[in-house]
């Protein structure tokens, strides 16, 4: 491979990395008394990721691996419930393949792609709520509405979505819908919780997420409020910015860069 060709692939690789990194959120926290994972933990993590990958077509799946409490690993994968199962499988396969690169030698990692998320930890988190929310204005344009009038209506709209997600039997822990604020403004939203939550805890988590929208993004046309157990996505540009990929659609932008083996 000539120097010019190699340089071209390097430029494309860097552009691809930027594109992939723009499509995900990652958190690789260390505790105050952090110690590197043991070899047994690393082996259990590999087994856990293999187990999660085998269940990739399910909307949500969680399990734990390891007989020794000090080396046990707990993990969860979750897809947007409205995405095609093949899209879910592709997204989960990609996030699992990349987590060891994005969070190397970590006992805890949270990676969220557009259509799926992965979380693992050495601490049992199943069924627990988290107050750590990430607030992202996905559409920086100011909304053509008075926030003082708009927010009460949007809160009422979210309350209906939360009730739909958590009160039906069995609870889906997912709901999507829209409401028309004016002739020119229609708001679209998706709410979802991870499969390990009860309906009551799901409701509590989503209510906290709605409060975060009010605090961070009340005047923006689009926002995503994300935590490990639940998230909210809202946008005024249309349902195409919220809904999952239909069958036969183009590959996800979350796929790993195709130039890795060429450099």
N, C-alpha and C positions, 0 to 999 in steps of 0.2 A: 504494500500500500504506500503510495507516494505521500510526501509531506503535505501537498495541497489537499489531497483527498482526506488524509487524516485530520487536517485542520477543519475541513468541512464537517466531518462527522463529529468532531469535538464541539463545534458551534451548535450543530443540531442537537447533540446530547445535552448541552447546557440549556438550550431553549426548552427542551423536553422536560428537564428537571424543574425549571421554573413553572411550566404548565402543570406538571403533576403536583408540585408543592402548593400551587394556588388552589388546588381542588381538595385539600384535606386539612384537617386540624389534628395536631398531635400534642400529647402531654406525656412526658416521661419523668415523673417526679421521683425525687429521692427523699427518704425520711431523714430527720436530723441525725439519727444514729445508723445511717446507711452502711451496709456491708455488702460487698459484691456477692452475686448469687453463687451458690455452691454448684459443683458439677451435677449433683443429684437434682437440684432445682432446674438446671438447664435441660437435663434429660426429661424431667417431668414437663417442662414447658414445651419441648418439642412434641412429646406425646399429646399434650393438651391441644396444641395447634393442629396436629394431625386429626384429632377427634373433632375439633370445631370445623375443620375443612370438610370432613366427611358429611357434615350436616348443613352444608352451605346453602342448600336450596330451601331450607326452612326459614320462615320469617324471623324466628328467634330461637336460640338454643344456648344452654349454659351447662357447664359441668366442672368437675375438679379432678385432678390427677395427683396421686402420690399418697403413700401410706403413712409417711412420717410427717407430722404436723409442721415441722420446721422447713420442710422442702416441698410442701403441698402447694399446688398452683390452681387458682380458680380463674375460669375464663368464660367469656360470653361473646357471641356474635349476634348481630341483629341487622336485618334488612328493612328498608321501607316496605311496609306491607303491600303497597300498591304497585310495586315493581314486578316485572316478569321474573319467574323463578330462575331462568337462565341468567338474567342480569344480576340477580342476587348471588348466584353461584360464582359468576365471574368477579363480582366486586369482592366477595369474601375471600376468594382465592388470591386476589391481588393484595388485599390488605394484610393477609396472613404472610404472604411472601415478602412483604416490605417491612413488617413490624420489626424484624430483627435488625434491619438496616436503619430504620428511623429511631429505634430505641434500643441500641445495643447494650447488652449486659445490665438490663434493668429488671427489677423485681415487680415493677408495675408499669403498665403502658395503656394509653387510651388513644386510639387512632380512629378518626371519623372521615370516611370518604362521602361522596355525594349520596350514594344509595345504601351504604352499610357502615357499621362501626364494629370495632373490636376492643374489648377491654380484658386485661388479665391482671392478677395481683396475687401476692403471697398471702394476703389477708382475705378471709371470707367476706365478700360484699353482697352476697345474694340476698335480695329482699330488703336492702338498706337504701335509704335516700341519701342524696348528696346535695349540699348547698353550693357546690362549686359550679357556677354556670358561666359559659362563654357567650358573650353577646356580640353578634356580627351584623352590621348593616350591609345586607347583600345588594341593596340598591340605594345608592347615596343620594338620589334625587329626593328633594322635599316633596311631600305629598300635597296635592292641591286641595287641602281641607284644613279647617280650624281644629287643632289638636284638642281644644277644650270641648268641642262638640263631637269630634270623631272618636276619641278614646272610650267614652262610655258605651258607644255603640259597638266598638270592636271588642271591648271586654265582655259585653253581653253575647256577642257572636262566639267568642272563645268559650264562654261558660256552656253554651249549647254543644260545642264540639267536645268539650271535656266530658259532659254528661253522656253524649253518644258513645264516646270511647270507653267509658267505665261503668255504665249502668246496664247495658244490654247483657243478656245471659246466653252463652258465656261472654264475658267482657273481651272485646277485641284489643283493647288498649291502643286503638288507632281510630282516627276519624279525619275526614277531609271535607271541605265545603267552601262556600263563598257567601258573601252578602254584598248587596249593592248599596253603597253609601249615597251616591248621586248618579245622575244619568251618565256621567263621565268616569266615575270611580267605582270599581268593583274590587273587593278584597278577597283573595284566595288564601287558604291556610291548610296546613297539615299538622296534626298533633299525634305523637306516638310515645309509648313507654316500652321499656325492655321487658322481656318475657318473665323475668324473675320477680316483678312487682305484683302486689295485689292491686285490685281495682281502686281501693281506698288510697293506697300509697301513690298510685299513678295519678289520681286526681290531685293529691297534695303537691306532687312534683310539678304538674302542669300549671297549677295555680301560681306557684312560685315563678315559673317561666313567664307567664303572662305579666306578672309584676315587673320582671326584668325588661320586657318589651316597653312597658310604660316608662321605665327609668332611662333606657338607652336610646330607643329608636322610635319614639312616638311620632316624630315628624318625618320619618323616612318611608319610602314606598316599599321597601323590602327589608326583612330582618330574619335572622336565624338565631334562636336561643338554644344552646346545646349544653347538656350535661350527660353523665354516664347513664342515668336511669331514664331520662326523658328528653324530648326536644320539641320545639315549635318552629315551623317555617311559615312565614307569611310574606305575600308579595302582591302588588297591585298591577304587575305587568301581564298577568294571565296565568292560567293553570299549567302552561307548558314549562314554567319555571319551578313548579312544585311536583308535578306528577312523574311517576317512574317511566323508564324507557319501555315503549311497546315492543312486542315481539318483532324480530327481524330488523331491529334498529342498528345503527352504527355502533362500533365498539365504544366502550366507556373511555372518557378522558383520564380516568383513574388508572388505566393500565400502565404497567411499568414501561420505561423508555425502551424502544426497540433497538437503540444503538449501543446498548451496554456491551454486547459481545463483539463489537466491531472496532473498539478502541484499543 
